[in-house]
Amino acid sequence: MSEIMLILIRSIGAFLLLLLMARIMGKKQISQLTFFDYCVGITIGSIAATMSVDQNIKIVNGLLSLFIWGLFPIILAYIGMKSRIFSNITDGKATILIENGEVLEKNMRKNVLTINELILLLREKGVFKISDVEMAVLETNGQLSVMLKTDQQPVTPTTLAIHQEPEHGPSILIMDGKVLNKSLQKLGYSREWLAAEIQKQGAKDFKDVFMAQMDSKKNLYVDLYDK
């Protein structure tokens, strides 16, 4: 077998196993990347790259190593669900950096965070004055959660005691010229009704519609291919 073909087979095998492990680990492992997850990710990537090009490593040994390293976060996540202490060891704990508008210098030093870095994280949340912050928490994934003081929080209908009708998520009825029959039936409408509605907005047929979406107030938005 040629060297190029061997590298191709190794790379495909590593990719398929990485894809499988990513699906098993779930979305949480991707969206909430802790320091431990970061280290595991680097190690897995390094093993996969080495296995793809280094023919001195047996492909079975490389795949087994990938499987074991991919299994670590899954096992630790399940143990962490049962033990809060173990979860704190592997993932760490959230740290309060600002409380009652005052910066907690000790917690800043524990997390090796400078005031400039804290101000940068606050600006990313749209906050420019520390005095506006009631509490700021550094999460285990490095993100900063900010709670503004009551007088700095945005006004909402609830604050003004304004009653509003509940609203559900919009439903897509047509996508890429194809009618989504399940969504249409769930709302209690027929294809004939939908055809008449899109014709009112300039479409001759369903194929002319790129997307049609209905909101909770029964308003139909139609986007045509040919504008």
Protein Blocks (a to p, Z undefined) as FASTA:
>chain_A
ZZklmmmmmmmmmmmmmmmmmmmnommlmmmccfklmmmmmmmmmmmmmmmmmmkbcfkl
mmmmmmmmmmmmmmmmmmmmmmmklmmmmnopaddfbgghiacfklmmmnopafklmmmm
mmmnopabfklpmbdcddfkopacddddfklpccdfklnopacddddddddfbgghiacf
klmmmnopafklmmmmmmmnopabfklpmbdcddfkopacdddfbZZ
